[in-house]
């Protein structure tokens, strides 16, 4: 039986934001390749009122098509009113208002079997409301910050809990994240583990010397890399501080975000400005060259579920230094795969030094990414959806 799924994801790539939620797109492309799911992706776009709508962050969103095909997936992009910095608590209701009329029309044309939310907030509460209106089961996935931030935030914590209690099934990318959800009052036995995927045709070990030449890096200098939005939660500032304790090392920062000016200033303050390379928003398909050029991948994050970037680094043969959060402890179970350190420049530098002094063989590092694929991820996701649909139908 073909499943017809309506999936909501406020993070999804577009021509305006090509790296925005790439992991969701890869997952859904793998779902569509199976041939047993008819999927409609809804990517609600938050656009603030004028004159903020003319800001470079938002103006390109107004040019995006409402309905497009991306990699075999139909993507619809209704707009909702966004109030940057102050409106987070209202976003779920605004997403619902933008999506529900569209969902009703599509459901009347060809009924859906299930409503899916790819993030717990704002997608989750909106999906539950839509599912209730259409009489459909609902699945919500937790990925990390959607629980750690919105699940504890004033004005959003109760919405997250209510959505969890109202959904038919819940997913979490790591056991530790499921435990964090349970601490918020979400029944632990209703949460299913659903690990991330990996495109092994893209993320694989490349020739390190060739990658360093491509990136204009010295052949023999220690190279660290970090990938992610330049925001406080990702902790690039601690990687910069660590560089001050790693003579001659170079740090590659792949990503863009509001912290860039502060990070550049911090690099100068710590005397490492000439050893930090700001690469900007590197296309997802180009990341393997950055990861393969590096000796160590560093992500001093405050919170994650199970970061795609950890798995992608391991798949390129590059060990990881990150914080001792639950998802990292679940993944990095072999010393060859990486080490954990607190969000402190000296501690991170010591962990990096340990890996540089006893470099694990690439073959050993690669074992850390075994079992991860988008095909396995899609199979588990579709099986989860089918269980919920069958349970509702009795």
N, C-alpha and C positions, 0 to 999 in steps of 0.2 A: 504494500500500500504506500502510495506517495503521500508524504506529509506536506501540508501547506502551512508555512510558518511566517508570522509577522514578527520581525526582530527589531528592537530599538537599540540604537547605540549613539550616544551623543559624541563619542569619539569615533571617527571613521575618516579615512583618507579622502582627499579631494584635490582638484587642481590647485586650490588655494592653500591647502595644508597637506602636502603629500605624505608627511611622516606621522600624521595625527591618527593614532589608533591603527597602525599598520597591522598589528597582531590580530585585531578583530577581522580585518579584511582577509588576511591569509587564512584564518579559520573558516570564514564563510565561503571563500573560494573552494576550499577543500570539501566543505559540505556539499556545494553544488556539483563538484566533480563526481560525487557518488551516484547521482542520477535518481535518487529516491526521495529528494526533498525539493519542493517548490518554495523558494525563499524570497521574501520581499524585505529588504533592509530599509528601515526608516532612520535617517540620520538628521534629527532635529537640529537646526542651526540657530544659535542664540545671537541675535543682532540687537545692539543697544539703540535707544532712540537718538535722533539727530540732536546735536552734531557729532556725538561719539561714533555714530554709524559710519562717519567718514574717516575714522582713524585707520591707519594702515593695517591694524590687526583685523578689522572687520569689513572694510570696504570691499576686499576681494570676494567675500562671501556673497555679496549681493549679485555678483556676476555668475554664480554657479547655477547650472540648470536644475530645475526641480526634479526631473526624472532622467536618470542616465544609467547606462550599463557599464559596470567596471569589472573586468575580469570574469565575466559570466554571471555577475550578481546584479540584480536590479536594485538601484539605490534611489530612494525618494527623500527629498530634503525640504520639508516644511519649515517655515521660520517661526520663531517665538521671540518675544521681547525679553532681552537680557539687561540686567542692571548690574554691571561689573562691580565687584567688591562688596556690594551690600545686598544683592538680591538672591543669594544662594538658597535661602529657605523657601522661596517662591518658585524656584525653577521647575520642580516636579509638576506643580499645578499648571505652570505655563506650557510645559512640554505636553501634558495631557490635553490641554485646550487646543494646541496646534495639531496634535496627532489624531485625536478621537474622531473628528469628522471624516478625516481621510480613511481611518481604519474602518469606520462604518460603511463607507462607500465601497471600499475594496472587498469587505466581507460580504456585502450584498451581491456584488458581482460574482464572487467565487469564494465560498466560505473558507476561513482559516481553521486550523486544528488547534493552534496554540499561539500564545503571545510570549515572546522571549525578550528579556532585558539583559544586555551585555555588561552593564555596570549597576551597582546597587543604588546609586543616586547620581542624577535625578531619574535615571531610566526606570528603576525598580518601582517606586510608587506610581509613576505614570502607567507602567505596564499593568500593574494590578488593577488600577481604575479602568483601563481599557478592557482588560480581560473580564472584569465584572460586568461591564456594559454589554459586552458581546457574548457573555456566557461561555467563556473559554478558559482552559487551564493556563497558568502562568508559571514561567521559570525565570529566576533571577540569578545572575552570576556575580560573585564577589571577587575582586581582583587585588585589592590592597588599600589604597588611599580612600576608595569609596566607603570602606568600613572604618579605617583608622581615623579619617578626618570627619566625613559626614556622619558616620555612626556615633560620633561623640559630640558633634557640633550642636550648639544652641539653635533650636528651631528646626534642626534636621534629624536629630537622633531618634525622636519619636516616629518620624516619617519612615526612617529606615527600619525600625522595629515593626511598625505596623505593616509595611510592605512584606517583610519576611514572614509574618504571621498570616498574611493574606495570600501569599503565593502557594502554588501546589508543589513546587520543588525548588531547591536551592543548590547552587554550585559554589565551590571555593577552589582557588588555584593551589592551595597548600593546606596541610593539616593544621599548621599553626594559625593560619587565617581563620579556619573553621573554629578553632578554640577561641580566638578573639571574638568571633561572631557569637559564640555561646555565652561569652562573658557579658554581652550586651542584652542577653535574655532570649536569644534565638535558639530554639530547640536543636541541640547538637545532632540528634538522630535524623533530622530532616535535611542535613547538609551532605552532599556528595562531593568527593574530591574529583576535580577535573583539571589536570595539569595542562600547561601550555604546550604549544607545538613548536616545530622547527622545520625550516625549509633546508634540507640537506644539500640541495643542488646549489644553494646560494652560500650558506654558512658552512664552510669547510676550510681546512688549513691551506693557506696559500704560501708561496715562497716568501719567507721573511725578508730576505735581502732585496728581492724585487719590489716588495711592498714599501720598504723603506726608501728605495730609490724613487718610486712613484710619488711618495709623500715628502721627498726632499729631506730625509732624516739621516743622521750619521749611521754608519754601518755598525758601530760598536758601542754606542751610548745606550744605557738603560732607558727603555721607553715604556711609559705608563699610558693607558688610555681609559677614558671614561665616556659613556654614552648616555644621554638623557637630557631632558629639558633643563635649562639653566634656572632652577628654582631652588629655594632654600632646602626643601625636603630631600633633594638628591645629594646635597652635601659636597658639591665640587670645591667649596672653600677649604674643606679639610684635606682634599687631595693636593690643593695648592700649598697649604701649610706643610704637608708631608714632603713636598718637593724641596723645601728649604733644608731638610735633613737628609737629602739624597743627592749628594754632589754629582753634577754632570748629567743627572737624569732629565728626561724631557717628558712633558705631560701633554697629551692630545685630548682636547675637549671637543667632543662632537655633540652639537646641539645648539639650540637658541632659546632665549627666554629673557625675562625681565632682570635677572641677576647678572647679565653680562658685564655691564659697566662696573658694578661692585666687584666682580671677580677679577676684572682687568686691573682695577685699582689695588686689590689685595695682592695680586701677583707682583706688582711694582713695590708695594710696601714690604713684602717678604724677600725682595731682591731676586725674584725668579722670573721677572717679566719676559726675559729673553729665552726662557726655557718652557714657556706655556704657549701652546699653539691652539688658537681658537679656530676650529674648522667650520663653524656654522652648522646649519642643518644638513648633515650628510644624507643623501638618499639611502634608503634602506639597503638597496642592492650593492652599495659601495662600502658598507660597513665592514665586510670581511677583510678588505685591504687594511683598514685601520686596526682591526682586532688582530690580524695576523702580523702586522708590523710591531705590535707591542709585546713586551715581555710579561706584563702583568695588566690585567683589567681591574680598575679600582672603582668601586661605587659605594661611597660612604653615606648611604641612604638612611633616612630616619624611619621609613616604613615601606614595605613592599609586601605583596603576597608571595609570588615566586617570580622574580623579575625575568622577563624574556631575555634581557641583555646578559644575565649570568649564563644562561643556557647557550646563547649565541657565541659568547666568548669561549666557552668550553668547546663548542663545536669547531672553533677555529684553532684549537690547541693552545689557548691562552688561559692560564690559571687566574683565579679571581681573589681579590681582597675586598671584603665588604663587611658590613656590621653584623653582629651576632643576633639577628632577628630570626624568628622561627623558620621562615621560608629558606633562609640561607643555611640554617642548621640542618634542614631536611635535605637540601641539595648537595652541600659540600661535605660529604661524609668520608672523603678520602683526602689525606694531606696533599696529594698530587693535584687535586682540583682547586685548592685555594685555602685561604686562611681568613679568620675573622678578627676584626679589631674595632674598638670603640671609635666614635666620631671625634677623633683627636689626631692632630697631625703627627705627633711623635709615635703614637701607637700604630698608625697606618704605615709610617715609614719603617718601623721595625718589622711589620708583617711583610712588607715588600722586600726588605733586605733578606729576610729568611728565605723567600722564594728565589731571589736572585742568587743567593749563596748555594742553594741546593736545587737547581732548576729541574723540575720534573720533566720527564720525556714527553714529547707531544702525544705519543700514543697513549700514555697513561692519562693525560688530561682529557683526551677525546672520549675516554670511557665515561666521563661525567655527563656527557650529553646523550648517552645511549638510551634508547627507549622513547626519545622525544621525536615526534613527527606530526605534521599537520594531518596526515591520514589517520593516525591513531587518535588524535584529538577530535577529529570530525566524527569518527566512528563512535566514540564514547558520548559525544554531545547528542548525536541523533538517537542513540539508544536511550539516553536520559529523556529526551523529548517524547519518544514512543511510550516509555513507561508512564509518563504523566498523562498522555492522551488516553491510553488504554485504561488507566486507573479511573479517570473521569468518566469514561464511557461504561465502566463497570463490567 
